[in-house]
Amino acid sequence: MKKSVYNTQSVSPSCSYCLLGKPAPDGKSVLCPKKGVVAKDFSCKKFKYDIMKRVPKKAPELKSFSKEDFSV
């Protein structure tokens, strides 16, 4: 069996990044061809992961350092 580049096993199913779902105009729900209008966090057995719909977490802000931090 071929291994995937992306670890899709650790992704919890959600209609917000399902291959079948389309975002609704209100921005609070998803239009699913199988289940109709559903919440973003809903999932069903037809879930197929679409990596392009996933929004990554923001990187944490880095501390600002001064010259004193690097002196001995």
Buried (B, 14 or more C-beta within 10 A) or exposed (E): EEEEEEEEEEEEBBBBBBEBBEBBEEEEBBBBEEBEEBEBEBBBEBBEBEEEBEEEEEEEEEEEEEEEEEEE
